[in-house]
Amino acid sequence: MIDGTHATLLAATLALAASAFGQQIDVSTLPPREGVQLTIYNSEDLTLVRERRTVTVAKGQNELQFSWANTLIDPTSVEIEFPRAKGGSLEVLDTRFPFDRPQALYWNVRSDFDGEALVEISYFTSGITWSADYVGVTSDDEASMTFDGYVAISNNSGADYSDAQVRMVVGTVNLVEKVRELAERNLLRQQTGGVPPWQKEEGDKVLEREAFKEAIVGAARPNDELSSFYFSSGAPPEIVKEGLSEYFIFTVAGTHDVKNGWANRLRLFEGTNVPVKTVYRYRPMEYGEQLVKLFLVKNDTASTLGDSPLPDGAVRLFRRQSTGGLSVIAFVPTKYVPIGQEFEFNLGRDPQVLFERLATRTWRDDFWFKRGNQDKLYSPTKGDRVNENDTVVGWSDHYGRVERIRNYRGAPINVEFRFPIDGDVTFVSSLNPTLFDFRTPDFKTTVGAGERKDLAYELVTRQGSNATQNAVKLEAAK
């Protein structure tokens, strides 16, 4: 809920009117707030806001006013509910959009009692985002790493939210219309005759947006007990994780002031000691034409992680030196990591590990010829006589290759190769390769400290009529 000190008060526009006299009575002080909850969906610049306040109603018709001036609230998403009333029931009779007050609406509410009622208002806004970052400090031998995670909440929505529970959604949502676009259209009074423009829309856009709202409002709603909206502020923030279909929600314990124009940095997890695997990879489709060094950390329980997916973010890596200091390794991004998968920290080229790709020998054989318009093919290697006017229609190209690694580090390194090869190809080697897919051989080796290793293989590429498929076959060298 917008804070009471903000110039564009949202809650301060809540008003009650006695229907018997038809006059509006302004509320001079804000009703007491029961809670505010922010559920932030980064992928669509979308935040679901749920807030509760206690208001006093009179028996008969009452008028509640809601304004979103100078904010990025989506007016098409504003809803009101009455989860609990002391002494009776409340019902929304209609919703009006006055000409004389832009960016505002009135709910005409009928009450069958005099007394207090709990009001819950929910809506979407844009301009509130979160981002994750991590700090890793490896041991001197790079075999393990202390790993800390943080999350920063930034608010540029135009509204202050005080004492808010914050929830962050990891996952991608597909919203038909962006909330920011809806909020900035300001069409409520233009060419509508006082009727909201979304009531004039027809078709899948409205239906999909409403279905989406219903889905995530339901997902964000806690138990009906009001106690679920109170949080202890004395304990340090803790991230509570829960799975939700294809999304994952991180809930920060306690409540926090999320002020417009400010950013809060909270701890995601702390001091986790995880094992690190160091590997060198040549995968041009992923890392370009170079041998790169990577730290691999698996997001599973064996690594003291694995109880939730980890959001994408920036990682700062340091090495703890034997003398006691820290040295910078790299600042790298990381992608969203599901449970059971690996972090890949790409450290780039290692100057202590040199890599060369060498061509050794190239030749052709297995020729096939065609004579005139005949369908028959002739092969000299099969004993056929070939005339000088015959046309070459098929052959095989042989390419000798060597992957050379020089390891100048003080310890052995593990090296992995994976690269695609186009055409009808046989990969001939003694490297014990496997196929990653139908055209990509995959092989690996260990290079000792101070050692040079040459990984030799031959590519036999069938051309013309010799080619029968676009795939790689593996064959052991003789």
Secondary structure, DSSP 8 states (H G I E B T S, - for coil): -B-TTSTT-SGGG-EEEETTTTEEEE-SS---EEEEEEEEEGGGTEEEEEEEEEEEE-SEEEEEEEE-TTS-EEEEEEEEEEEEESSS-EEEEEEE--TTSSSEEEEEEEESSSEEEEEEEEEEE-SEEEEEEEEEEE-TTSSEEEEEEEEEEEE-SS--EEEEEEEEEES----SS-HHHHHHH--TTSSSTTS-GGGT--SHHHHHHHHHHHHHHHHH---SSGGGG---SSS---EEEEEETTEEEEEEEEEEEE-TT-EEEEEEEEEEEEE-EEEEEE-HHHH-SS-EEEEEEE-SGGGT--SS-B--EEEEEEEE-TTS-EEEEEEEEE--B-TT-EEEEEEE--TTEEEEEEEEEEEEEEEEEE-TT-S-EE-GGGT----TT-EEEEEEEEEEEEEEEEE-SSS-EEEEEE----SEEEEEESS--EEEETTEEEEEEEE-TT-EEEEEEEEEEEEETT---SEEEEEE--
